[in-house]
């Protein structure tokens, strides 16, 4: 059974990008692993915390940043 999640809103996607931008350059390469640790330990707030509650761990593991439009 495949679970489908709502497409991220512009605000949610911006929050993910802001999270990544807040990491050191070295940690940005592993942003998803960093986010998963913070996600698991509930160290997030605002939109990212809401996303954690509505989408869960399976979503995070399968999530890929959309490719920028040219």
Residue pairs with C-beta under 8 A, 6 or more apart in sequence:
3 58
3 59
5 55
5 59
6 54
8 16
8 51
11 47
12 47
12 50
12 51
13 66
14 47
15 46
15 47
15 48
15 51
16 35
16 48
16 51
16 65
17 65
19 31
19 35
19 44
19 48
20 28
20 31
20 35
21 28
23 31
23 34
27 34
32 60
32 63
35 48
35 60
36 57
36 60
36 61
38 44
39 48
39 52
39 57
39 60
40 57
42 49
42 52
44 52
52 60
